Amino acid sequence: MDATPELMGISTFGRLVGLAPSALRFYDDCRVLLPAHVDPATGYRYYAETQRARATLLRGLRAAGLALPDVVTVLDGPPERARRVLERHRRTVRESGRAADAAVRAVLETLPAGPARTEVTLGGPELASAVRQVAPAAGRDPEHPVLGCVLVEFDEDEVRFVATDRHRLSLRTLRPAAVTGPPGRLLVEAPALAALGAWAARAAEVTLTAGPPGTPLTVSHPGGSRELPVSEGTYPAYRDMLAALEALPVPVHRVVVDRVALLGALDACGERPAVALELGPDRLRVADAELPAVCGEATPVRVGFDPAVLAGALEASVGPDVLLEIPATARPALVRSADQGTFTTLVMPVALPAA
């Protein structure tokens, strides 16, 4: 039998879905992806267009490193079981990646010193946006000066800006246009970094130059350069907190609401130390204000927040909408901008006064 418009030979189908003929034969033998037709005389395999989606998903799962039994579960098992398999695999991949990174870093530390400086090129408006979003979360307690700083981490793939006052934590990740030199991290006082924003936004690109420990961070663009002193100290292990949150199940309570409307409702609460956010079917109640929202809660759920702290997180966000992800237990809530997936703020809930 020859291939027809409805059926494709193994090579044609393989090119379409990105799988080699040998891989398709293997998946046939494993009963994971059976051909639509096998010629009884020649043994040639033929595939249908309707099999394209399954083959593409199969290729993606294998590229992600899933074992074949787990692939079968995702392809053919109940959705909840498939979700558990994928979440377990994602945790395994992250843990393996962190272990590999730690091992490589340990070996790098034994090698002769590399370049004395690291240069990171970022978009000027992106840097200004990151500073505006993250710096307000820095602490102001003189007894904990390290919390008054913004942590700047950089490697060949990412530049991360982190700030926390123990009640909230803000993280913005940028993709650098170029990086030369070894990875590193440094602490810059939040006010000094915040004062840099408007100046950096005027340039299409800016270059951050980090020297040996203790030397200032230099930020430059064609219009000039500025030096920011760096501070010493041990910054909180924010990665451990994020890893613990990622290991949790999907948050139970999720709501999307107009960011400005929610800010207005919080501002109307005045100096209250705590205010209840009540989530219900497609609505969010804040004190006496009821806001339309995208929320699937069948029965009302009340969670307490410090209105000033939550408002600060919303002010740092961008875009018209904000997504709140609130775990069922007393753990930090995630505040995400709808159009800034790389910006995340953690806000601790607070106890509500007795009714």
C-alpha positions in Angstrom: 0.0 0.0 0.0 1.3 3.5 -0.9 0.9 6.5 1.4 -2.4 8.4 0.7 -3.4 12.0 1.5 -4.8 10.6 4.8 -1.7 8.5 5.7 2.0 9.3 5.7 5.1 7.1 5.5 7.3 6.9 8.6 9.9 9.3 7.2 7.4 12.0 6.3 5.6 11.7 9.6 8.9 11.7 11.5 9.9 15.0 9.8 6.5 16.5 10.7 6.7 15.7 14.4 10.5 15.8 14.9 11.0 12.1 15.6 13.5 9.9 13.8 12.1 6.8 12.0 14.1 4.6 14.4 12.4 6.4 17.4 8.9 5.8 15.8 9.7 2.1 15.3 10.8 2.0 19.0 7.6 3.6 20.2 5.6 1.2 18.1 7.4 -1.7 19.6 6.7 -0.3 23.1 3.0 0.2 22.2 3.2 3.9 23.0 2.6 5.3 19.5 1.1 2.7 17.2 1.0 3.4 13.4 -2.4 4.0 11.9 -1.7 1.2 9.4 1.0 -1.4 8.8 1.2 -2.9 5.3 0.9 -6.7 5.9 3.1 -7.5 2.8 6.0 -5.0 3.3 5.7 -4.2 7.1 5.9 -0.5 6.2 4.3 1.8 8.9 1.9 4.6 8.0 0.7 7.4 10.2 -2.3 9.7 10.2 -2.5 13.5 10.8 -4.7 12.9 13.8 -1.6 11.3 15.5 0.5 14.4 15.2 -0.5 15.9 18.5 0.2 12.8 20.5 3.6 12.3 18.7 4.6 16.0 19.4 3.6 15.7 23.1 5.6 12.4 23.3 8.7 14.0 21.8 8.4 16.9 24.3 8.0 14.7 27.3 11.0 12.6 26.3 13.0 15.7 25.7 12.1 16.8 29.2 13.7 13.6 30.5 10.6 11.7 31.5 10.9 7.9 31.8 8.8 6.0 29.3 6.4 4.6 32.0 5.8 8.2 33.2 5.2 9.3 29.6 2.6 6.7 29.2 0.9 7.9 32.4 0.8 11.5 31.1 -0.5 10.4 27.7 -3.1 7.9 28.7 -3.7 8.2 32.5 -6.2 10.2 34.4 -5.4 14.0 34.5 -4.8 14.1 38.2 -2.3 11.3 38.0 -0.6 12.9 35.1 -0.3 16.1 37.0 1.3 14.3 40.0 3.9 12.7 37.7 4.8 16.0 36.0 5.1 17.8 39.3 7.3 15.1 40.8 9.5 15.2 37.7 9.8 18.9 37.8 10.9 18.8 41.4 13.5 16.1 40.6 14.9 18.2 37.7 15.2 21.3 39.9 16.9 19.5 42.7 19.3 17.8 40.2 20.0 21.1 38.6 20.8 22.8 41.9 23.1 19.9 42.9 24.9 20.0 39.6 25.3 23.8 39.9 26.7 23.5 43.4 29.2 20.8 42.2 30.4 22.9 39.3 30.7 26.0 41.5 32.8 24.0 44.0 35.2 22.9 41.3 35.4 26.4 39.9 36.5 27.7 43.3 39.5 25.4 43.2 40.7 26.7 39.8 43.0 29.7 39.4 41.1 33.0 39.6 39.4 34.2 36.4 38.8 37.7 35.3 38.9 40.3 38.1 35.8 42.0 36.7 32.4 41.0 35.4 30.5 43.2 32.9 26.7 42.7 32.5 24.8 44.5 29.8 21.1 45.2 30.4 18.4 47.3 28.8 18.2 50.6 30.5 14.4 50.7 30.9 14.5 47.1 32.1 17.0 48.0 34.8 14.9 51.0 35.8 11.8 48.9 36.0 13.5 46.2 38.1 14.8 48.8 40.5 11.3 50.5 40.8 9.6 47.1 41.5 12.1 45.6 44.0 13.6 48.5 46.0 10.4 49.3 47.9 10.5 45.9 49.5 13.8 46.6 51.2 13.8 47.0 55.0 14.3 50.2 56.9 15.2 48.8 60.3 18.7 50.2 61.3 19.2 47.1 63.5 19.2 45.0 60.3 21.2 47.0 57.8 21.6 44.1 55.4 17.8 44.1 54.8 18.1 47.7 53.7 20.0 46.5 50.6 19.0 45.0 47.3 20.8 41.7 46.5 22.1 41.7 42.9 23.0 38.3 41.5 24.3 37.6 38.1 25.5 34.7 35.9 25.6 34.0 32.2 21.8 33.5 32.0 20.1 35.8 34.5 20.4 38.9 36.6 18.3 38.8 39.7 17.3 41.7 42.0 16.0 40.7 45.4 14.7 42.7 48.4 12.9 41.8 51.6 11.9 43.4 54.9 10.8 40.0 56.3 7.2 40.7 55.7 7.4 40.6 51.9 10.0 39.6 49.4 10.3 40.9 45.8 12.2 39.3 43.1 12.7 40.5 39.5 14.7 38.5 37.0 16.2 40.0 33.8 17.9 38.3 30.8 21.2 40.1 30.1 22.2 41.0 26.6 25.8 40.0 27.3 27.9 38.8 30.3 31.7 38.6 30.5 33.4 37.4 33.6 32.5 35.1 36.5 29.1 34.9 38.2 28.7 36.8 41.4 26.5 38.6 43.9 26.7 41.8 45.8 24.6 44.1 48.1 23.7 47.6 47.2 21.8 50.0 49.5 18.2 50.3 48.2 18.0 54.1 48.2 21.2 54.4 46.2 19.9 51.8 43.7 16.5 53.5 43.5 18.1 56.9 42.7 19.7 55.2 39.7 16.4 54.3 38.0 15.5 57.5 36.1 19.1 58.0 34.9 19.4 54.4 33.6 16.0 54.6 31.8 17.4 57.2 29.5 19.7 54.8 27.7 18.9 51.8 25.5 21.5 49.8 27.3 23.6 50.1 30.4 26.6 48.1 31.6 27.0 46.9 35.2 30.7 46.3 36.1 31.4 44.4 39.3 35.0 44.3 40.5 36.8 42.4 43.3 34.9 42.2 46.7 34.5 45.6 48.4 34.9 47.7 45.2 31.9 49.8 44.0 29.4 48.6 41.4 29.8 50.8 38.3 26.8 51.5 36.1 27.5 53.2 32.8 25.9 54.2 29.5 26.9 56.6 26.8 25.7 59.5 28.9 28.2 58.8 31.7 28.7 56.5 34.7 27.9 56.2 38.3 29.4 54.2 41.2 27.4 52.5 43.9 29.1 51.4 47.1 28.5 47.8 48.0 27.8 46.5 51.5 29.0 43.5 53.4 26.8 41.0 55.2 24.9 37.7 54.8 21.7 38.0 52.9 18.7 35.8 53.8 18.6 32.5 51.9 15.7 33.6 49.6 16.3 30.7 47.3 15.4 28.2 50.0 12.1 30.0 50.6 11.2 29.9 47.0 12.2 26.3 46.6 10.0 25.4 49.6 7.0 27.2 48.0 7.6 25.6 44.6 7.5 22.2 46.3 4.0 22.9 47.6 0.9 21.8 45.7 -0.7 24.3 43.4 -2.2 27.1 45.6 -5.8 26.5 46.5 -7.0 30.1 46.3 -6.3 32.1 43.2 -7.9 35.4 42.2 -7.3 37.9 39.3 -8.4 41.4 40.1 -8.0 45.0 38.8 -4.8 46.2 40.4 -5.7 49.9 40.7 -9.2 49.0 42.1 -7.6 46.7 44.8 -5.1 49.5 45.6 -7.9 51.9 46.1 -9.8 49.6 48.4 -6.7 49.0 50.5 -6.0 52.7 50.7 -9.5 53.3 52.0 -8.7 51.0 54.9 -6.6 53.8 56.5 -4.3 52.8 59.3 -5.8 49.4 60.1 -3.1 46.8 61.0 -5.1 44.1 59.3 -7.8 43.8 56.7 -9.7 40.7 55.4 -9.7 39.8 51.8 -12.8 37.7 51.2 -12.7 35.6 48.1 -16.0 34.4 46.6 -17.5 33.4 43.2 -16.0 36.0 40.8 -15.6 38.7 43.4 -13.2 40.0 46.0 -14.4 41.9 49.0 -12.0 44.2 50.9 -13.6 45.8 53.9 -16.7 47.6 52.6 -15.7 47.4 48.9 -16.7 44.6 46.6 -14.5 44.2 43.4 -15.3 42.1 40.4 -12.7 39.4 40.0 -11.9 36.1 38.4 -12.2 33.7 41.3 -13.5 30.2 41.4 -14.3 29.9 45.1 -17.7 28.3 45.6 -17.8 29.4 49.3 -16.3 32.6 50.8 -12.6 32.4 52.0 -11.2 35.1 54.3 -7.5 35.8 54.5 -5.9 38.7 56.5 -3.2 41.0 55.2 -1.5 44.2 56.4 -3.0 46.7 53.9 0.1 48.8 53.8 2.3 45.8 53.0 0.0 44.4 50.4 -0.5 47.8 48.8 3.3 48.2 48.5 3.5 45.0 46.6 0.7 46.1 44.3 2.3 49.5 43.7 5.5 47.8 42.5 3.6 45.6 40.1 2.7 46.7 36.6 -0.2 46.2 34.2 -3.9 46.5 34.8 -4.4 43.2 36.5 -2.8 41.3 39.3 -2.8 37.6 40.2 -2.9 36.6 43.9 -2.0 33.0 44.7 -2.9 32.2 48.4 -2.1 28.8 49.9 -4.7 27.3 52.2 -2.2 27.2 55.1 -0.4 30.2 56.7 2.3 30.6 54.1 3.3 33.6 52.0 0.9 34.7 49.2 2.3 35.2 45.8 1.6 38.5 44.0 2.2 38.3 40.3 1.8 40.9 37.5 -0.2 39.6 34.6 2.3 40.8 32.0 5.5 40.5 34.1 5.9 36.8 34.8 9.5 37.4 35.9 8.4 39.7 38.8 7.2 38.0 41.9 6.4 39.4 45.4 5.8 37.2 48.4 3.5 38.8 51.1 2.9 37.2 54.5 -0.7 37.0 55.6 -1.5 38.3 59.1 -4.0 37.2 61.8 -7.4 38.8 61.7 -8.9 40.3 64.9 -11.6 38.2 66.5 -15.1 39.0 65.1 
